[in-house]
Amino acid sequence: MLVKLQQIIVKPGQQMLLKDISWQQLENILEELEERSATRISYSNGWLEIMVPLPEHEKDKELIGDLVKILLDKLQIDFEPFGSTTLKNEQMQQAVEPDTSFYIQNQAAVIGKNRLDLTVDPPPDLAIEIDISSRTRFENYKILEVPELWRYTQQGLEIYLLQDGKYIQSQSSPNFPNIPIVKLVNEYVQQCLTIGRSQTIRNFRNWMQETL
């Protein structure tokens, strides 16, 4: 008996692993999952993982993404935000959905695009993963050659830079030189827990006004 994807329920904070999934099956599944905005996938050589984040995962994702956008605007750096758009490359048999992603150096290459195909498009300059209720797939990002990956866990922000085919942890971001990104993200995510998002964003804008 064939089970359809819409019959499968994955609860928030849980993952489902499927094997022997062809690229065409992956494309069909991605099409079906378009209506389930909360799901995240990672795919590597026939193995497909489908994840549903917890609510706190989504709140952290939104706040950190907003901080990045506000900072890029303040620095007058052109960028294109791509959210959790699927990053995929059929030739490499890899696909992954970050929690959010940004084109910065390569923003001109993706203006006007709604879908990405990394066989022809460059990878995003920055991908962000919230590792509260799911695990970051470093291997996917490494093979797809995403140059900078942020991973936020309950212990705080970690920055990884792709160097010689491996991710090396760094305390600074080349996209934001001379800005203490790790300290800022950790501080304002914690603020959000006690004073709420609106006041946190106002405080962040005040910090930029006084510092930058």
C-alpha positions in Angstrom: 0.0 0.0 0.0 1.4 3.4 -1.0 1.4 6.0 1.8 1.1 9.6 0.7 3.1 12.3 2.3 0.0 14.2 3.5 -0.9 11.1 5.6 2.4 11.4 7.5 2.4 13.6 10.6 5.7 14.8 12.1 5.2 16.5 15.4 7.1 19.7 16.4 10.6 18.9 17.6 10.7 15.6 15.8 12.3 14.3 12.6 11.5 11.6 10.1 14.2 9.9 8.0 13.5 8.3 4.6 16.0 6.3 2.5 16.4 5.5 -1.2 14.7 8.7 -2.2 15.4 9.7 -5.8 16.0 13.2 -6.9 12.6 13.3 -8.7 10.9 12.0 -5.6 12.7 14.7 -3.6 11.3 17.3 -6.1 7.8 15.9 -5.7 8.1 15.9 -1.9 9.3 19.5 -1.9 6.3 20.5 -4.0 4.0 18.8 -1.5 5.8 20.4 1.5 5.4 23.9 0.1 2.1 24.2 1.9 3.7 23.1 5.2 5.8 26.2 5.9 7.1 25.0 9.2 8.9 21.9 7.9 12.6 21.8 7.1 14.4 19.2 5.0 17.9 17.9 4.4 18.8 15.5 1.6 22.1 13.7 0.8 22.6 10.9 -1.7 19.2 9.3 -1.3 18.6 10.0 2.4 15.9 12.6 3.2 15.2 14.0 6.7 12.1 16.0 7.3 12.0 18.1 10.5 9.4 20.2 12.2 10.9 22.9 14.5 9.5 23.9 18.0 8.0 27.3 18.5 11.0 28.7 20.3 13.1 27.6 17.3 11.0 29.8 15.1 11.2 32.8 17.5 15.0 32.7 17.6 15.1 32.4 13.8 13.0 35.4 13.3 14.8 37.6 15.8 18.3 36.7 14.5 17.3 37.2 10.9 15.8 40.6 11.8 19.0 41.6 13.6 21.0 40.7 10.5 18.7 42.7 8.2 18.8 45.8 10.4 22.6 45.6 10.6 23.0 45.2 6.9 20.7 48.2 6.3 22.5 50.3 8.8 25.9 49.5 7.2 24.3 50.2 3.7 25.3 46.8 2.4 23.1 45.5 -0.4 21.7 42.0 0.3 18.9 39.6 -0.8 17.2 37.6 2.0 16.2 34.1 1.0 14.8 32.8 4.2 14.5 29.0 4.3 14.5 28.6 0.5 15.7 25.2 -0.4 19.4 25.1 -1.4 19.8 22.2 -3.8 22.2 20.8 -6.4 21.2 17.8 -8.3 24.7 17.1 -9.6 25.9 16.9 -6.0 22.8 15.1 -4.8 22.4 17.5 -1.9 19.6 19.7 -0.7 19.1 21.6 2.6 16.7 24.2 4.0 18.4 26.7 6.3 16.4 28.5 8.9 17.3 31.7 7.0 19.9 32.7 4.5 21.3 35.8 2.8 23.1 36.7 -0.4 25.5 39.6 0.4 28.6 39.6 -1.9 26.6 37.6 -4.5 23.3 39.5 -4.1 23.4 40.9 -7.7 23.4 37.3 -9.0 20.0 36.4 -7.5 18.0 39.6 -7.8 14.5 38.7 -9.1 14.9 35.0 -8.5 12.3 33.1 -6.4 13.9 29.7 -6.6 17.5 28.6 -6.4 19.4 25.9 -8.3 23.0 25.7 -7.0 24.1 23.9 -10.2 23.9 27.4 -11.8 23.4 29.9 -8.9 26.0 30.7 -6.3 25.3 29.5 -2.7 24.2 32.1 -0.2 27.0 34.0 1.5 25.5 33.4 4.9 23.2 30.6 6.2 21.8 30.5 9.7 20.6 27.4 11.6 18.8 27.4 14.9 19.9 24.2 16.6 17.3 24.1 19.4 15.1 21.3 18.1 17.0 20.0 15.1 20.6 19.3 14.2 22.7 21.4 11.8 23.7 19.4 8.7 27.3 20.6 8.3 28.0 18.1 5.5 25.2 19.5 3.3 26.5 23.0 3.6 30.1 22.0 3.1 29.3 20.1 -0.1 27.2 23.0 -1.4 30.1 25.3 -0.5 28.2 27.8 1.7 31.1 30.1 2.9 29.7 31.1 6.2 27.3 29.2 8.5 25.9 30.5 11.8 24.6 27.9 14.3 22.6 29.1 17.3 22.2 26.6 20.2 21.1 26.9 23.8 24.7 27.8 24.6 24.7 30.7 22.1 25.9 31.6 18.6 28.7 29.8 16.8 30.2 31.1 13.5 31.7 28.6 11.0 33.8 29.6 8.0 34.5 27.3 5.1 38.3 27.0 4.6 39.9 24.3 2.4 36.8 22.3 2.3 36.2 22.2 6.1 34.3 24.4 8.5 36.5 26.2 11.0 34.9 27.9 14.0 35.5 31.7 14.2 34.7 34.4 16.7 34.1 37.0 13.9 32.2 37.2 10.7 33.8 38.4 7.4 30.4 39.8 6.4 30.5 42.0 9.5 34.1 42.9 10.1 34.9 44.7 13.4 31.5 44.0 14.8 31.2 41.6 17.8 28.5 39.5 16.2 28.6 36.6 18.7 28.3 38.9 21.7 25.5 40.9 20.1 23.3 38.0 19.0 23.7 36.3 22.3 22.8 39.5 24.2 19.8 40.4 22.2 18.3 36.9 22.0 18.5 36.8 25.8 16.9 40.3 26.1 14.0 39.1 23.9 13.2 36.4 26.5 12.7 39.0 29.3 11.5 42.2 27.6 10.0 40.9 24.3 10.9 41.4 20.7 9.7 45.0 20.1 11.8 46.5 22.9 14.8 44.3 22.0 14.8 45.6 18.4 14.5 49.2 19.7 17.5 48.6 22.0 19.4 47.1 19.1 18.7 50.1 16.9 19.8 52.4 19.8 23.1 50.5 20.1 23.7 50.9 16.4 23.0 54.6 16.6 25.4 55.1 19.4 28.2 52.7 18.2 28.3 52.6 14.4 
